[in-house]
Each structure stands twice: as structure tokens, then as C-alpha cells.
Amino acid sequence: MKITPETEKLLEQLDKKFKNIGQDLDTHLEGLLYGKPITYWDYIQTDALLNLQIQRTNQPDEMVFIMYHQINELLFKMILWEIQQVSHAKELTATFFSERLLRVSRYFDMLTSSFNIMTTGMEIEQYLKFRNTLTPASGFQSAQYRKIEFASTELINLIDARFREKIDRNTPYEHALEHLYWQAAGKNFKTGKKSYLLKAFEEKYKNEFIAFTKEYNTINLYSKFKSLPQEVKENETLLKAMRHYDYTVNVTWVMAHYNTAKKYLNHGKEPEEATGGSDWAKYMHPKYQKRIFFPSVWSEKEIKDWGKNV
């Protein structure tokens, strides 16, 4: 074999790379002799992925329901991956910030349009048969979606609208988490009693949520935006990306979810409870909670009318 100058340069670079971590290049080169070539199915782990769909009933459309929600969780992971890059960037430019926000918005645009799979892609009769086997599980219990919210804005913007005046940045995280808007879906605020839905969710994730909110306290997307120089904050492309992301997540996507739930749960005279027992109508509709990640990029009128015209 003839060692070309290009090959020799690559070997030198590899030797330097492995020496920097205390490894021997020859050992790694020898290992290549016994390694198998990579395949698509090994790299993507298709066998594992395609064996994660386990039905609880004999209703065919339950498989649609399961796979749809698994796809959602994969997209949520992609969104958190993009947000992490912005939040942990040491030097943040308007271009980088805008591009990552637009990526996230595209993921949510995809999530929004994909609700047609749920809205028109399942038979109501089948859904009403298998849904009871899901109780008390609920999409409410998506930890990744809660993390997207925590990583997007300051905690005060996620507090139930009824309690925002009583919460500030000095409020302990645990106390603040007790007053988040989505607590309304699992707590009777007259008695303070929590549903099993909420208790199980908190038992699984509460400590993880507290640690996550602490990590993103000053590096969430809104805090990062507010820390930028004024001329960067006034960048038209960045502002457009901020507004698009905010509205897409907190109005467009939410309303697609709301309208789907309405079709399946409001088919009778009285709205049915969600599988977790939540008051889904007031919990989901944006006009009740006015969930807004980036308040400063909206006018007072826009905030006042948030979610009213959808």
C-alpha cells in the first residue's frame, strides 16, 4: 500500500487526537480490522424503535395513537436539543439565535399539521373504546414538553394567571412549581387536593423539574434574549422568529390539540374528562392562561387579545 501525503497527514492528525486523550493510535487502527461496517438499521436502531409500540387493546386505531405520541416525543427531544444550543452558547448572535428558533418553529409547525393524523385519522368509536384503558395516563404527563416550557421562558410566565402577582424571582422553586398553569389540570384549587394524574407525575419528575428550572433560570430563551445588546434585540429577523415561535407553541399548536380533544371528548351533550381527569378545556385554551414566552415582543393589545380570535 502506498502512503500518500493525504493519508500521512490523516495519520498524524489521528495520532495527535489519541495522544491528547492518552490513547495509542496503533491500538485503535488494529481495532478497525475487527469492526463491522455500519448499516442504516444499526445506526438508526430501527429494530428497537419499531418494537416500542405495544397495544393494550384489540382496537387497530390504538396503534395510530401510540405511534403518533411517540413521534411527538422524538420531536420534543429535537426541540430541546436546539434550545440547549442557544441557552448554553457563550457568544450569541442574532443570526444563530434566529436560525435555531426557526428550526424549533418548524418542528412545532410539523406537530401542528400532524394533528390531522389524530383529528381525521382515527375512528371516534374505536378511540372511545381504547381510551378507558389509558386511564389515568395523559399527554399532560409529557415531561419533555414541560422542559420545553421551562427552557423557553422565565418561570413567572408559566405561573397560573391567578397567582402571578404573588410569585416573584425570590419565590422558592418548589413553591412556584405548585402554582404553574398546568397544575389547574390536576388540582382542585378549592380543596387543594391533587388528582392521581398530578401526584404520579410529580412523584416521577418533580425533583428533575426543580433541577431543570434552576439550570435554566437565567439561560432560558427569554432571559438570553433580554441579555442581548439593544441593537441585537431590535433585529427584525430575530424579533420575527421570536414572535413566530411564541405564537406557534402557545396558540397554533395548542389550538390544534384543543380542537382534536374537542372532537373526541365533546361529542355528547357534556364535555367528557380527559383520560387523566383534567379540566382540559380551561387548561388547554390559550385565552384562559395567556401563556406567552416572550411578553416584551408583543404589544399590550396583542397580549390582551391573546387566544381570543382562534
RODO-2510 file (C-alpha; in nm, 4 decimals, decimal comma):
residues 310
     n   res          X          Y          Z
     1     m     0,0000     0,0000     0,0000
     2     k     0,1317     0,3399    -0,0948
     3     i     0,1087     0,6012     0,1798
     4     t     0,0036     0,9226     0,0086
     5     p     0,0718     1,2665     0,1592
     6     e    -0,3001     1,2945     0,2369
     7     t    -0,3009     0,9606     0,4206
     8     e     0,0138     1,0545     0,6121
     9     k    -0,1479     1,3829     0,7189
    10     l    -0,4579     1,1988     0,8388
    11     l    -0,2448     0,9560     1,0400
    12     e    -0,0614     1,2458     1,2031
    13     q    -0,3905     1,4094     1,2945
    14     l    -0,5256     1,0846     1,4353
    15     d    -0,2059     1,0254     1,6320
    16     k    -0,2366     1,3732     1,7828
    17     k    -0,6036     1,3197     1,8637
    18     f    -0,5453     0,9946     2,0508
    19     k    -0,2327     1,1162     2,2303
    20     n    -0,4377     1,4069     2,3685
    21     i    -0,6607     1,1557     2,5472
    22     g    -0,3821     0,9173     2,6437
    23     q    -0,4603     0,6579     2,3792
    24     d    -0,2416     0,4663     2,1353
    25     l    -0,3194     0,5122     1,7648
    26     d    -0,1975     0,1633     1,6677
    27     t    -0,4426     0,0028     1,9096
    28     h    -0,7350     0,1871     1,7537
    29     l    -0,6181     0,1102     1,3994
    30     e    -0,5961    -0,2582     1,4875
    31     g    -0,9483    -0,2401     1,6251
    32     l    -1,0697    -0,1364     1,2805
    33     l    -0,9669    -0,4787     1,1489
    34     y    -1,2383    -0,6464     1,3548
    35     g    -1,5089    -0,3825     1,3417
    36     k    -1,8202    -0,4385     1,1310
    37     p    -1,9241    -0,1846     0,8675
    38     i    -2,2037     0,0408     0,9872
    39     t    -2,5516    -0,0195     0,8462
    40     y    -2,8585     0,2021     0,8371
    41     w    -3,0538    -0,0256     1,0726
    42     d    -2,7705    -0,0350     1,3265
    43     y    -2,7149     0,3397     1,3163
    44     i    -3,0850     0,4332     1,3435
    45     q    -3,1662     0,1384     1,5734
    46     t    -3,4744     0,0609     1,3687
    47     d    -3,5366    -0,2796     1,5310
    48     a    -3,5506    -0,1254     1,8785
    49     l    -3,7567     0,1697     1,7578
    50     l    -4,0150    -0,0401     1,5768
    51     n    -4,0654    -0,2680     1,8753
    52     l    -4,1694     0,0108     2,1129
    53     q    -4,5373     0,0067     2,0099
    54     i    -4,7330    -0,2121     2,2492
    55     q    -5,1124    -0,2072     2,2324
    56     r    -5,3337    -0,2545     2,5376
    57     t    -5,6470    -0,3346     2,3382
    58     n    -5,7568    -0,5039     2,0162
    59     q    -5,8613    -0,1737     1,8541
    60     p    -5,6489    -0,1101     1,5390
    61     d    -5,6533     0,2706     1,5774
    62     e    -5,4812     0,2449     1,9139
    63     m    -5,1612     0,1786     1,7194
    64     v    -5,2065     0,5136     1,5422
    65     f    -5,2494     0,6810     1,8804
    66     i    -4,9357     0,5215     2,0265
    67     m    -4,7084     0,5924     1,7312
    68     y    -4,8329     0,9485     1,6967
    69     h    -4,7423     1,0294     2,0563
    70     q    -4,4046     0,8594     2,0249
    71     i    -4,3309     1,0765     1,7211
    72     n    -4,4268     1,3799     1,9306
    73     e    -4,1771     1,2822     2,1982
    74     l    -3,8998     1,2439     1,9392
    75     l    -3,9774     1,5924     1,8068
    76     f    -3,9800     1,7299     2,1620
    77     k    -3,6308     1,5868     2,2046
    78     m    -3,5184     1,7611     1,8841
    79     i    -3,6651     2,0890     2,0132
    80     l    -3,4844     2,0615     2,3467
    81     w    -3,1628     1,9873     2,1571
    82     e    -3,1940     2,3134     1,9606
    83     i    -3,2863     2,5200     2,2678
    84     q    -2,9903     2,3797     2,4574
    85     q    -2,7532     2,5120     2,1919
    86     v    -2,8901     2,8649     2,2288
    87     s    -2,9078     2,8585     2,6073
    88     h    -2,5514     2,7365     2,6518
    89     a    -2,3942     2,9457     2,3766
    90     k    -2,1134     3,1632     2,5151
    91     e    -2,1402     3,4146     2,2322
    92     l    -2,4881     3,4535     2,0877
    93     t    -2,5558     3,6304     1,7600
    94     a    -2,8905     3,7335     1,6151
    95     t    -2,8315     3,5012     1,3205
    96     f    -2,7606     3,1928     1,5315
    97     f    -3,0493     3,2698     1,7682
    98     s    -3,2924     3,3252     1,4794
    99     e    -3,1882     3,0122     1,2932
   100     r    -3,2331     2,7897     1,5973
   101     l    -3,5709     2,9451     1,6799
   102     l    -3,6855     2,8868     1,3231
   103     r    -3,5762     2,5256     1,3481
   104     v    -3,7845     2,4845     1,6635
   105     s    -4,0793     2,6597     1,4985
   106     r    -4,0605     2,4200     1,2038
   107     y    -4,0768     2,1275     1,4449
   108     f    -4,3855     2,2799     1,6070
   109     d    -4,5344     2,3564     1,2652
   110     m    -4,4923     1,9878     1,1899
   111     l    -4,6526     1,8955     1,5231
   112     t    -4,9434     2,1277     1,4484
   113     s    -5,0124     1,9959     1,0994
   114     s    -4,9689     1,6378     1,2166
   115     f    -5,2726     1,6698     1,4413
   116     n    -5,4738     1,5816     1,1306
   117     i    -5,3484     1,2294     1,1935
   118     m    -5,5381     1,2359     1,5213
   119     t    -5,8298     1,4539     1,4112
   120     t    -5,9270     1,2611     1,0996
   121     g    -5,7092     0,9513     1,1243
   122     m    -5,8922     0,7615     1,3990
   123     e    -6,2470     0,6379     1,4324
   124     i    -6,4247     0,8014     1,7262
   125     e    -6,5879     0,4688     1,8167
   126     q    -6,2505     0,2956     1,8398
   127     y    -6,0962     0,5786     2,0403
   128     l    -6,3804     0,5743     2,2935
   129     k    -6,3237     0,2012     2,3405
   130     f    -5,9482     0,2045     2,3970
   131     r    -5,9229     0,5378     2,5812
   132     n    -6,0517     0,3927     2,9070
   133     t    -5,7609     0,1505     2,9154
   134     l    -5,5276     0,4526     2,9167
   135     t    -5,6736     0,5978     3,2370
   136     p    -5,5140     0,7643     3,4298
   137     a    -5,2309     0,8264     3,1820
   138     s    -5,2459     1,1538     2,9895
   139     g    -5,0463     1,3586     2,7408
   140     f    -5,0407     1,6104     3,0254
   141     q    -4,7617     1,3919     3,1663
   142     s    -4,5103     1,4671     2,8906
   143     a    -4,2038     1,5727     3,0876
   144     q    -4,0205     1,6825     2,7742
   145     y    -4,2944     1,9312     2,6868
   146     r    -4,2752     2,0806     3,0369
   147     k    -3,8995     2,1139     2,9939
   148     i    -3,9512     2,2951     2,6632
   149     e    -4,1629     2,5476     2,8512
   150     f    -3,9070     2,5847     3,1327
   151     a    -3,6265     2,6306     2,8805
   152     s    -3,8211     2,8828     2,6739
   153     t    -3,9213     3,1470     2,9267
   154     e    -3,8918     3,2755     3,2798
   155     l    -4,0903     3,0773     3,5324
   156     i    -4,3216     3,3688     3,6131
   157     n    -4,4691     3,3438     3,2620
   158     l    -4,5769     2,9850     3,3324
   159     i    -4,7456     3,0621     3,6637
   160     d    -5,1248     3,0323     3,6739
   161     a    -5,2618     3,3748     3,5834
   162     r    -5,4499     3,3878     3,9156
   163     f    -5,1291     3,3732     4,1190
   164     r    -4,8716     3,5722     3,9212
   165     e    -4,8895     3,8768     4,1473
   166     k    -4,7920     3,6611     4,4449
   167     i    -4,4908     3,4973     4,2775
   168     d    -4,1531     3,6590     4,2032
   169     r    -3,7942     3,5575     4,1336
   170     n    -3,7298     3,5149     4,5069
   171     t    -4,0041     3,2540     4,5407
   172     p    -3,8639     2,9050     4,6125
   173     y    -3,8751     2,6819     4,3059
   174     e    -4,0838     2,4179     4,4795
   175     h    -4,3468     2,6753     4,5754
   176     a    -4,3509     2,8202     4,2235
   177     l    -4,3986     2,4752     4,0710
   178     e    -4,7085     2,4312     4,2875
   179     h    -4,8640     2,7303     4,1080
   180     l    -4,7773     2,6562     3,7449
   181     y    -5,0647     2,6932     3,4987
   182     w    -5,0851     2,3206     3,4296
   183     q    -5,1475     2,2455     3,7951
   184     a    -5,5022     2,3601     3,7192
   185     a    -5,5463     2,0448     3,5135
   186     g    -5,4736     1,8197     3,8091
   187     k    -5,5651     2,0096     4,1237
   188     n    -5,8863     2,1248     4,2844
   189     f    -5,7906     2,4764     4,3911
   190     k    -6,0876     2,4967     4,6309
   191     t    -5,9702     2,1987     4,8319
   192     g    -5,6065     2,1849     4,7205
   193     k    -5,6459     1,8130     4,6535
   194     k    -5,4348     1,6720     4,3713
   195     s    -5,5571     1,4123     4,1267
   196     y    -5,3711     1,0846     4,0851
   197     l    -5,2669     1,2164     3,7431
   198     l    -5,0751     1,5018     3,9023
   199     k    -4,9433     1,3094     4,2022
   200     a    -4,7954     1,0363     3,9830
   201     f    -4,6433     1,2960     3,7500
   202     e    -4,4781     1,4828     4,0365
   203     e    -4,3570     1,1666     4,2035
   204     k    -4,1756     1,0781     3,8821
   205     y    -4,0445     1,4191     3,7735
   206     k    -4,0710     1,6857     4,0466
   207     n    -3,7065     1,6747     4,1572
   208     e    -3,5937     1,6622     3,7954
   209     f    -3,8105     1,9656     3,7148
   210     i    -3,6715     2,1641     4,0079
   211     a    -3,3144     2,0925     3,8948
   212     f    -3,4018     2,1790     3,5341
   213     t    -3,5691     2,5097     3,6242
   214     k    -3,2666     2,6036     3,8336
   215     e    -3,0357     2,5286     3,5416
   216     y    -3,2421     2,7385     3,3002
   217     n    -3,3291     3,0158     3,5441
   218     t    -3,1002     3,2668     3,3731
   219     i    -3,0318     3,0916     3,0434
   220     n    -3,3853     3,0244     2,9171
   221     l    -3,4560     3,1662     2,5722
   222     y    -3,6307     3,4766     2,7046
   223     s    -3,3539     3,5573     2,9522
   224     k    -3,0933     3,5073     2,6807
   225     f    -3,2885     3,7418     2,4536
   226     k    -3,3142     4,0112     2,7222
   227     s    -2,9407     3,9927     2,7895
   228     l    -2,8525     4,0751     2,4278
   229     p    -2,7334     4,4236     2,3267
   230     q    -3,0218     4,6538     2,2339
   231     e    -2,9303     4,6639     1,8653
   232     v    -2,9431     4,2822     1,8540
   233     k    -3,2774     4,2705     2,0362
   234     e    -3,4148     4,5045     1,7708
   235     n    -3,3013     4,2788     1,4863
   236     e    -3,6070     4,2356     1,2659
   237     t    -3,5328     3,8741     1,1743
   238     l    -3,4808     3,7762     1,5368
   239     l    -3,7999     3,9506     1,6520
   240     k    -3,9977     3,7797     1,3776
   241     a    -3,8538     3,4428     1,4815
   242     m    -3,9365     3,5107     1,8485
   243     r    -4,2961     3,6023     1,7666
   244     h    -4,3419     3,3078     1,5321
   245     y    -4,2115     3,0591     1,7889
   246     d    -4,4191     3,2073     2,0717
   247     y    -4,7440     3,2115     1,8758
   248     t    -4,6836     2,8718     1,7168
   249     v    -4,6276     2,6988     2,0506
   250     n    -4,8782     2,8816     2,2674
   251     v    -5,1650     2,9366     2,0241
   252     t    -5,1449     2,7463     1,6943
   253     w    -5,0179     2,4125     1,8284
   254     v    -5,2268     2,4357     2,1450
   255     m    -5,5438     2,5039     1,9449
   256     a    -5,4750     2,2112     1,7126
   257     h    -5,4514     1,9938     2,0238
   258     y    -5,7612     2,1574     2,1725
   259     n    -5,9734     2,1055     1,8600
   260     t    -5,8691     1,7420     1,8383
   261     a    -5,9619     1,6827     2,2016
   262     k    -6,2903     1,8636     2,1420
   263     k    -6,3797     1,6294     1,8572
   264     y    -6,3257     1,3163     2,0631
   265     l    -6,4264     1,4335     2,4105
   266     n    -6,7085     1,6773     2,3359
   267     h    -6,9156     1,4545     2,1137
   268     g    -7,2064     1,4360     2,3626
   269     k    -7,4089     1,6928     2,5498
   270     e    -7,1478     1,7374     2,8222
   271     p    -6,7693     1,7526     2,7640
   272     e    -6,6004     1,4336     2,8760
   273     e    -6,2990     1,4389     3,1038
   274     a    -5,9591     1,3681     2,9552
   275     t    -5,8100     1,0308     3,0457
   276     g    -5,6268     1,1864     3,3389
   277     g    -5,9430     1,3556     3,4653
   278     s    -5,8265     1,7073     3,3771
   279     d    -6,0481     2,0068     3,3011
   280     w    -5,8984     2,0021     2,9537
   281     a    -6,0980     2,2940     2,8066
   282     k    -5,9775     2,5594     3,0519
   283     y    -5,6367     2,4008     3,0856
   284     m    -5,5661     2,3986     2,7123
   285     h    -5,7315     2,7069     2,5631
   286     p    -5,4756     2,9932     2,5432
   287     k    -5,7267     3,2660     2,6270
   288     y    -5,7621     3,1401     2,9849
   289     q    -5,3963     3,1268     3,0860
   290     k    -5,2366     3,3621     2,8337
   291     r    -4,9223     3,1559     2,8122
   292     i    -4,6701     3,3874     2,6454
   293     f    -4,2996     3,3057     2,6410
   294     f    -4,1706     3,6452     2,5256
   295     p    -4,4064     3,9216     2,6522
   296     s    -4,1815     4,2098     2,5513
   297     v    -4,2052     4,1290     2,1789
   298     w    -4,5843     4,1762     2,1834
   299     s    -4,7940     4,4907     2,2172
   300     e    -5,0322     4,5397     2,5095
   301     k    -5,3290     4,4875     2,2784
   302     e    -5,1838     4,1655     2,1383
   303     i    -5,1351     4,0330     2,4899
   304     k    -5,4855     4,1395     2,5936
   305     d    -5,6381     3,9612     2,2913
   306     w    -5,4156     3,6539     2,3192
   307     g    -5,6030     3,3441     2,2071
   308     k    -5,9396     3,5189     2,1760
   309     n    -5,9693     3,5061     1,7988
   310     v    -5,8901     3,1390     1,7416
***
